[in-house]
Amino acid sequence: MTSTTTATPTTAGTPTTAGTPTPAETPIAATPESAAAEVELLIGGMTCASCAARVEKKLNRMDGVSATVNYATEKAKVSYPAGIQVADLIATVVKTGYTAEEPAPPQPETPATADPELASLRERLTVSALLAVPVVLLSMIPALQFDNWQWLALTLAAPVVVWGGLPFHKAAFTNARHGAATMDTLVSVGTLAAFGWSLWALFRGDAGMAGMHDEFRLTVSRTDGASTIYLEVAAGVVALILLGRYLEARSKRRAGAALRALMELGAKDVAVLRDGREVRVPVGELAVGDRFVVRPGEKIATDGTVVEGTSAVDASMLTGESVPVDVAPGDTVTGATVNAGGRLVVAASRVGSDTQLARMARLVEDAQNGKAEVQRLADRISGIFVPVVLLIAVGTFGVWLGVTGDVAAAFTAAVAVLIIACPCALGLATPTALMVGTGRGAQLGILIKGPEVLESTRRVDTVVLDKTGTITTGRMTLQEVYVADGTDERELLRLAGALEHASEHPVARAVATGAEERVGALPPVERFENVPGRGVRGRVEGHEVAVGRLFDDLPEVLARARSEAESGGRTAVVVGWDGTARGVVAVADAVKETSAEAVRQLRALGLTPVLLTGDNRAVADSVAAAVGIAPGDVIAEVLPEDKVAVVRRLQGEGRSVAMVGDGVNDAAALATADLGLAMGTGTDAAIEASDLTLVRGDLRVAADAIRLSRKTLSTIKGNLVWAFGYNVAALPLAAAGMLNPMIAGAAMAFSSVFVVSNSLRLRTFR
């Protein structure tokens, strides 16, 4: 990833300009005015949360540098001033004892390969487990202990401790050179101490004598140190921790699977029209304006506009919407969606990193790399945890030795303390849940912009819903037709629709489209004339037809119909021909079929829906009644620039406000609200100003987004409760001599696995 300039933060209430590149899209300007830049680094060699805390601390000590290091994603997001180069950042990480590099650009042509790190870990685990199991069985079951069994146990355990535990020893040595201690320090010191004690007992003590027997104990007991060996502890702990690391790594890979799947959705090549011929080229060679062919069953290569053909497009992989959408010339289509019907020719409008798919992936990745405030606390604890544990282990040894005088018992308790301690679960609690939650959201058409958004979803109690484009479709449609006595409705629609078809006015387009849907093809118009402010007229099939406010006298039935339509919030126009008013047609911005259900779902989440619109009170009340919003929660006739004031007034009443909108005029209100939700069918300005983006224009997704965010937050908190509780309970038990070191190693390994597995449950969110 190339480093990018950081956009100036948007002041609350200030809309982001539509079309302004986001920080992830803007290349670094080679000018001195560039105040800061951002880069993402891949960090290698981290084995626990305290490693991430060390790297983050070192980077943040550099002048002007602000860094966030994520242990789960193994990435650092760094903001740095103009005087610092990326090479300086990498050098700082290397001096800390780890590796760093910029991610290679994505190469969609390359098939997915096995993870070499995971394969190496699996090989080390397999060999260690095969050698460690006989050692553990021999040590635990006296019946299996033949003469000189201890020497076989030593032969099997030595490769496990030395080769199997080599990653821990190397990391501990590297950290020691830099004056630091991490989880690897605890594992390395604990296992080497157990192995070293065993060597002393075998070669210098009585443990090497023929006929020596040993037995496994769950707790620490007084023994003769010279005849006690801990080979099963040394080998078993290494094998168990390798198992925990392997399961953790595999689970972390599964946690990030949704993002990888999202990034791999796009087409790999495309049939571009060149000089009237189809030429197959890689997607990366597409340019804005190129026309390309999409056959039935193929993926649409990039965002664009249909110029030829009609079809149905399946967008379920991006929006979660299972019903294909019909498209025709002039309609926009999104890259990575599937052409489910006829042949299409599409003109590319966005390519590369500017496409909706790329922007979705970037939003999800940014969210996964972020940290919630509660995770920062966990990271600070992890950073000081290992030195504290080392002190506790030394103290445990001293206390046991002073109280019992038994060196072996004191040693066993101290080793148990070293091995039971595990800050890894703390470091994984938030990022794994965030990875799975944001990835699942992307699959459902919900983009969560960052971990701080999760806290906001828990607090909100009021949701302000913009009317046009959010609750309603945002376009006028034909609603009702009223006819005078003796007039045929189909004839009225044919004549009115034909005349309105020649006009570009939104009301005229609604009448024409509705007429075509109900009666079919419309006849041609002659001598069409637009009467400014009043309507249109012309000749259709020999009749002088007029539509609008061109009739002064209306029959009572039509006057009543027009009044009834207008009182219901609809726009009513009179239709007549040959000098006589024949009927009234009413058009309105139609309420989406799913909006009423969405309002019910929002209420079920404990939220109070508020309708906000610039339309008149009658229109607002009509829409509110249709979707189930109380009259007292309707705010009508609000100018676009006053929407921010409405949000602030509600906040001033002590409410925590979520805002759902889709237009440029909603951007400022979205930024001002405690939680901004932008409909993905809306403008770039609204999407950039929001906290959550709902990719499809269905208000029900707003309720889904809040439920998913709350579920992710509760999972994070559950993980942290487990991680904190585990360490608080386990350390005193180990120090008190109530845990055998091998049992401690098993518990330590599986605490991290539990946290990751708990996070993976979010993959089943519906």
Secondary structure by P-SEA (a helix, b strand, c coil): ccbbbbcccccccccccccccccccccccccccccbbbbbbbbcccccaaaaaaaaaaaaacccbbbbbbcccccccccccccccaaaaaaaaaaacccccccccccccccccccaaaaaaaaaaaaaaaaaaaaaaaaacccccccaaaaaaaaaaaaaaaccaaaaaaaaaaaaaaccccaaaaaaaaaaaaaaaaaaaaccccccccbbbbbbbcbbbbcccccccaaaaaaaaaaaaaaaaaaaaaaaaaaaaaaaaaaaccccccccccccbbbbbccccccccbbbbbcccccccccccccbbbbbbbccccccccbbbbbcccccccccccccccbbbbbbcccccccaaaaaaaaaaaaaacccaaaaaaaaaaaaaaaaaaaaaaaaaaaaaaacccaaaaaaaaaaaaccccccccccccaaaaaaaaaaaaaacbbbccaaaaaaaacccbbbbbccccccccbbbbccccccccccaaaaaaaaaaaacccccaaaaaaaaaaaacccbbbbbcccccccccbbbbbccccccccccccccccaaaaaaaaaaaaacbbbbbbbccccccbbbbbccccccaaaaaaaaaaaabbbbbbbccccaaaaaaaaaaaccccccccccccccaaaaaaaaaaaaccbbbbbbbcccaaaaaaaccbbbbcccccaaaaaacccccccccaaaaaaaaaaaaaaaaaaaaaaaaaaaaaaacaaaaaaccccaaaaaaaaaaaaaaaaaaaacccccc
